[in-house]
């Protein structure tokens, strides 16, 4: 099973995400909005991502699809944070951040576990680029901390809101990977 092959965008408990959904529903064409996964997001789905627009001088919310197509037409959904900035495959990608309320990992015996942080909403570190006239993203992973390693040897890089903003706007995003939130807990899903 993929590492971090599912995450929850909105569990229905966040006023911040409810407001984002409300605004998107007003602004986006109906056919685009209906394709967005508003709860559980999985590879190939569309979801919201924060991306910095230097021409506007601010971070914008965009709809993006999870997974970068490979030469073999398979979706690459994760990138190792330790090597992504030196990989030719990810050349041309820019940092983005994905709002989430939890993510899932599967144990070796295929049991599903839900992971959360102390924050109601956290941000998955990601890289994105345009492919076939659509924006696509991959989630960055890192070596699992002691708590998470019980279930899986990798974990997604997670930021607080402020660190996610810095991730999206930094000229040297690799330096921010050390700020990944490590305080996580899990329950059987």
ZAKEDO-109552 format. One record per residue (C-alpha): residue number from 1; residue in one letter; x, z, y. Coordinates in steps of 0.1 Angstrom, whole numbers, plus 5000, padded with zeros to 4 digits. Each point is the difference from the previous one (the first is absolute). Layout:
<sites>
<site seq="NUM" type="A" c1="X" c3="Z" c2="Y"/>
...
</sites>
This chain:
<sites>
<site seq="1" type="X" c1="5000" c3="5000" c2="5000"/>
<site seq="2" type="X" c1="5012" c3="4992" c2="5035"/>
<site seq="3" type="X" c1="5012" c3="5028" c2="5022"/>
<site seq="4" type="X" c1="4974" c3="5007" c2="5026"/>
<site seq="5" type="X" c1="4977" c3="4973" c2="4988"/>
<site seq="6" type="X" c1="4970" c3="5016" c2="5019"/>
<site seq="7" type="X" c1="4994" c3="5020" c2="5031"/>
<site seq="8" type="X" c1="4969" c3="5012" c2="5018"/>
<site seq="9" type="X" c1="4996" c3="4988" c2="5035"/>
<site seq="10" type="X" c1="4970" c3="5021" c2="5009"/>
<site seq="11" type="X" c1="4986" c3="5029" c2="4980"/>
<site seq="12" type="X" c1="4971" c3="5004" c2="5024"/>
<site seq="13" type="X" c1="5013" c3="5032" c2="5015"/>
<site seq="14" type="X" c1="5021" c3="4986" c2="5029"/>
<site seq="15" type="X" c1="4984" c3="4995" c2="5035"/>
<site seq="16" type="X" c1="5031" c3="4980" c2="5010"/>
<site seq="17" type="X" c1="4995" c3="4975" c2="4972"/>
<site seq="18" type="X" c1="4962" c3="4999" c2="5005"/>
<site seq="19" type="X" c1="5006" c3="4989" c2="5036"/>
<site seq="20" type="X" c1="5025" c3="4974" c2="4989"/>
<site seq="21" type="X" c1="4974" c3="4985" c2="4975"/>
<site seq="22" type="X" c1="4973" c3="5001" c2="5027"/>
<site seq="23" type="X" c1="5022" c3="4981" c2="5025"/>
<site seq="24" type="X" c1="5011" c3="4975" c2="4974"/>
<site seq="25" type="X" c1="4964" c3="4993" c2="4989"/>
<site seq="26" type="X" c1="4991" c3="4992" c2="5037"/>
<site seq="27" type="X" c1="5031" c3="4978" c2="5006"/>
<site seq="28" type="X" c1="5006" c3="4981" c2="4968"/>
<site seq="29" type="X" c1="4980" c3="4971" c2="4986"/>
<site seq="30" type="X" c1="4976" c3="5012" c2="4973"/>
<site seq="31" type="X" c1="5017" c3="4980" c2="4973"/>
<site seq="32" type="X" c1="5034" c3="5016" c2="5008"/>
<site seq="33" type="X" c1="4987" c3="5035" c2="5003"/>
<site seq="34" type="X" c1="4982" c3="4997" c2="4966"/>
<site seq="35" type="X" c1="5033" c3="4992" c2="4983"/>
<site seq="36" type="X" c1="5017" c3="5032" c2="5012"/>
<site seq="37" type="X" c1="5002" c3="5028" c2="4974"/>
<site seq="38" type="X" c1="4987" c3="5031" c2="5018"/>
<site seq="39" type="X" c1="5006" c3="5025" c2="4972"/>
<site seq="40" type="X" c1="5023" c3="4993" c2="4971"/>
<site seq="41" type="X" c1="5026" c3="4973" c2="5007"/>
<site seq="42" type="X" c1="5018" c3="4982" c2="4972"/>
<site seq="43" type="X" c1="5024" c3="4970" c2="4999"/>
<site seq="44" type="X" c1="4984" c3="4968" c2="5013"/>
<site seq="45" type="X" c1="4976" c3="5019" c2="5023"/>
<site seq="46" type="X" c1="4998" c3="4999" c2="5037"/>
<site seq="47" type="X" c1="5004" c3="5031" c2="5020"/>
<site seq="48" type="X" c1="5010" c3="5013" c2="5035"/>
<site seq="49" type="X" c1="5036" c3="5002" c2="5012"/>
<site seq="50" type="X" c1="5016" c3="5011" c2="5032"/>
<site seq="51" type="X" c1="5025" c3="4975" c2="5013"/>
<site seq="52" type="X" c1="5020" c3="4999" c2="5033"/>
<site seq="53" type="X" c1="4994" c3="4971" c2="5023"/>
<site seq="54" type="X" c1="5029" c3="4997" c2="5024"/>
<site seq="55" type="X" c1="4982" c3="4976" c2="5022"/>
<site seq="56" type="X" c1="4973" c3="5026" c2="5007"/>
<site seq="57" type="X" c1="5024" c3="5030" c2="4998"/>
<site seq="58" type="X" c1="4978" c3="5019" c2="4976"/>
<site seq="59" type="X" c1="4990" c3="5005" c2="4964"/>
<site seq="60" type="X" c1="4970" c3="4980" c2="4988"/>
<site seq="61" type="X" c1="4977" c3="5003" c2="4970"/>
<site seq="62" type="X" c1="5000" c3="4969" c2="4978"/>
<site seq="63" type="X" c1="4983" c3="4990" c2="4968"/>
<site seq="64" type="X" c1="5026" c3="4992" c2="4973"/>
<site seq="65" type="X" c1="5001" c3="4993" c2="4963"/>
<site seq="66" type="X" c1="5019" c3="5022" c2="4976"/>
<site seq="67" type="X" c1="5028" c3="4981" c2="4982"/>
<site seq="68" type="X" c1="5025" c3="4973" c2="5009"/>
<site seq="69" type="X" c1="4998" c3="4969" c2="4978"/>
<site seq="70" type="X" c1="5032" c3="4994" c2="4980"/>
<site seq="71" type="X" c1="5014" c3="4966" c2="4990"/>
<site seq="72" type="X" c1="4982" c3="5005" c2="4967"/>
<site seq="73" type="X" c1="4967" c3="5006" c2="5018"/>
<site seq="74" type="X" c1="5000" c3="5037" c2="4990"/>
<site seq="75" type="X" c1="4993" c3="5026" c2="5026"/>
<site seq="76" type="X" c1="5029" c3="5023" c2="5010"/>
<site seq="77" type="X" c1="4982" c3="5032" c2="5010"/>
<site seq="78" type="X" c1="5029" c3="5025" c2="5005"/>
<site seq="79" type="X" c1="5035" c3="4999" c2="5015"/>
<site seq="80" type="X" c1="5027" c3="5025" c2="4993"/>
<site seq="81" type="X" c1="5009" c3="5016" c2="5034"/>
<site seq="82" type="X" c1="5036" c3="5003" c2="4989"/>
<site seq="83" type="X" c1="5005" c3="4962" c2="4997"/>
<site seq="84" type="X" c1="4971" c3="4982" c2="5018"/>
<site seq="85" type="X" c1="5020" c3="4994" c2="5032"/>
<site seq="86" type="X" c1="5028" c3="4982" c2="4982"/>
<site seq="87" type="X" c1="4977" c3="4980" c2="4977"/>
<site seq="88" type="X" c1="4996" c3="4963" c2="5007"/>
<site seq="89" type="X" c1="4964" c3="5002" c2="4988"/>
<site seq="90" type="X" c1="4990" c3="5023" c2="5028"/>
<site seq="91" type="X" c1="5020" c3="4981" c2="5027"/>
<site seq="92" type="X" c1="4976" c3="4994" c2="5029"/>
<site seq="93" type="X" c1="4978" c3="5029" c2="4992"/>
<site seq="94" type="X" c1="4991" c3="5025" c2="5028"/>
<site seq="95" type="X" c1="4990" c3="5037" c2="4997"/>
<site seq="96" type="X" c1="4964" c3="5009" c2="4999"/>
<site seq="97" type="X" c1="4981" c3="5032" c2="4991"/>
<site seq="98" type="X" c1="4969" c3="5004" c2="4978"/>
<site seq="99" type="X" c1="4975" c3="5028" c2="5007"/>
<site seq="100" type="X" c1="4990" c3="5019" c2="4968"/>
<site seq="101" type="X" c1="4985" c3="5032" c2="4989"/>
<site seq="102" type="X" c1="5015" c3="5000" c2="4964"/>
<site seq="103" type="X" c1="5018" c3="4979" c2="4975"/>
<site seq="104" type="X" c1="5000" c3="4998" c2="4962"/>
<site seq="105" type="X" c1="5027" c3="5001" c2="4974"/>
<site seq="106" type="X" c1="4997" c3="4996" c2="4962"/>
<site seq="107" type="X" c1="5019" c3="5022" c2="4976"/>
<site seq="108" type="X" c1="5019" c3="4985" c2="4971"/>
<site seq="109" type="X" c1="4970" c3="5008" c2="4978"/>
<site seq="110" type="X" c1="4978" c3="4980" c2="5025"/>
<site seq="111" type="X" c1="4982" c3="5029" c2="5016"/>
<site seq="112" type="X" c1="4991" c3="4995" c2="5036"/>
<site seq="113" type="X" c1="5010" c3="5025" c2="5027"/>
<site seq="114" type="X" c1="4990" c3="5002" c2="5037"/>
<site seq="115" type="X" c1="5027" c3="5010" c2="5025"/>
<site seq="116" type="X" c1="4994" c3="5013" c2="5035"/>
<site seq="117" type="X" c1="5019" c3="5016" c2="5028"/>
<site seq="118" type="X" c1="4991" c3="5029" c2="5023"/>
<site seq="119" type="X" c1="4988" c3="4974" c2="5026"/>
<site seq="120" type="X" c1="4965" c3="4986" c2="4997"/>
<site seq="121" type="X" c1="5014" c3="4965" c2="5007"/>
<site seq="122" type="X" c1="5035" c3="4989" c2="4993"/>
<site seq="123" type="X" c1="5018" c3="4967" c2="5003"/>
<site seq="124" type="X" c1="5016" c3="4980" c2="4972"/>
<site seq="125" type="X" c1="5032" c3="4982" c2="5012"/>
<site seq="126" type="X" c1="4998" c3="4963" c2="4994"/>
<site seq="127" type="X" c1="5015" c3="4967" c2="5008"/>
<site seq="128" type="X" c1="4980" c3="4969" c2="5009"/>
<site seq="129" type="X" c1="5002" c3="4963" c2="5007"/>
<site seq="130" type="X" c1="4978" c3="4970" c2="5003"/>
<site seq="131" type="X" c1="4995" c3="4979" c2="4967"/>
<site seq="132" type="X" c1="4976" c3="4971" c2="4998"/>
<site seq="133" type="X" c1="4985" c3="5008" c2="5034"/>
<site seq="134" type="X" c1="4992" c3="5036" c2="4990"/>
<site seq="135" type="X" c1="5018" c3="5033" c2="5006"/>
<site seq="136" type="X" c1="5013" c3="5017" c2="4968"/>
<site seq="137" type="X" c1="5016" c3="5034" c2="4995"/>
<site seq="138" type="X" c1="5021" c3="5019" c2="4974"/>
<site seq="139" type="X" c1="5002" c3="5037" c2="4998"/>
<site seq="140" type="X" c1="5034" c3="5017" c2="5002"/>
<site seq="141" type="X" c1="5010" c3="5024" c2="4972"/>
<site seq="142" type="X" c1="5027" c3="5026" c2="4997"/>
<site seq="143" type="X" c1="5013" c3="5023" c2="4972"/>
<site seq="144" type="X" c1="4973" c3="5025" c2="4992"/>
<site seq="145" type="X" c1="5004" c3="5036" c2="5011"/>
<site seq="146" type="X" c1="4999" c3="5028" c2="4975"/>
<site seq="147" type="X" c1="4962" c3="5005" c2="5002"/>
<site seq="148" type="X" c1="4992" c3="4963" c2="4996"/>
<site seq="149" type="X" c1="5027" c3="4992" c2="4974"/>
<site seq="150" type="X" c1="4979" c3="5019" c2="4974"/>
<site seq="151" type="X" c1="4976" c3="4970" c2="5001"/>
<site seq="152" type="X" c1="5021" c3="4971" c2="5011"/>
<site seq="153" type="X" c1="5037" c3="4994" c2="5009"/>
<site seq="154" type="X" c1="4991" c3="4982" c2="5033"/>
<site seq="155" type="X" c1="4977" c3="5008" c2="5029"/>
<site seq="156" type="X" c1="4988" c3="4982" c2="5031"/>
<site seq="157" type="X" c1="5018" c3="5006" c2="5033"/>
<site seq="158" type="X" c1="4975" c3="5020" c2="5021"/>
<site seq="159" type="X" c1="5000" c3="5007" c2="5037"/>
<site seq="160" type="X" c1="4981" c3="5022" c2="5024"/>
<site seq="161" type="X" c1="4982" c3="4981" c2="5029"/>
<site seq="162" type="X" c1="5029" c3="5005" c2="5024"/>
<site seq="163" type="X" c1="5027" c3="4989" c2="4975"/>
<site seq="164" type="X" c1="4978" c3="4970" c2="4990"/>
<site seq="165" type="X" c1="4999" c3="4990" c2="5036"/>
<site seq="166" type="X" c1="5038" c3="5003" c2="5002"/>
<site seq="167" type="X" c1="5003" c3="4980" c2="4967"/>
<site seq="168" type="X" c1="4980" c3="4971" c2="5015"/>
<site seq="169" type="X" c1="5018" c3="4999" c2="5033"/>
<site seq="170" type="X" c1="5036" c3="5008" c2="4990"/>
<site seq="171" type="X" c1="5027" c3="4974" c2="5002"/>
<site seq="172" type="X" c1="5017" c3="5018" c2="4971"/>
<site seq="173" type="X" c1="4971" c3="5011" c2="4977"/>
<site seq="174" type="X" c1="5023" c3="5007" c2="4970"/>
<site seq="175" type="X" c1="5013" c3="5030" c2="5019"/>
<site seq="176" type="X" c1="4965" c3="5015" c2="4999"/>
<site seq="177" type="X" c1="4996" c3="5000" c2="4962"/>
<site seq="178" type="X" c1="5015" c3="5035" c2="4999"/>
<site seq="179" type="X" c1="4969" c3="5013" c2="5019"/>
<site seq="180" type="X" c1="4977" c3="4993" c2="4970"/>
<site seq="181" type="X" c1="4975" c3="5028" c2="4994"/>
<site seq="182" type="X" c1="5011" c3="5020" c2="4969"/>
<site seq="183" type="X" c1="4973" c3="5027" c2="5000"/>
<site seq="184" type="X" c1="4975" c3="4984" c2="4975"/>
<site seq="185" type="X" c1="4977" c3="5013" c2="4973"/>
<site seq="186" type="X" c1="4980" c3="4984" c2="4973"/>
<site seq="187" type="X" c1="4969" c3="5005" c2="4978"/>
<site seq="188" type="X" c1="4988" c3="4981" c2="4970"/>
<site seq="189" type="X" c1="4977" c3="4973" c2="5012"/>
</sites>
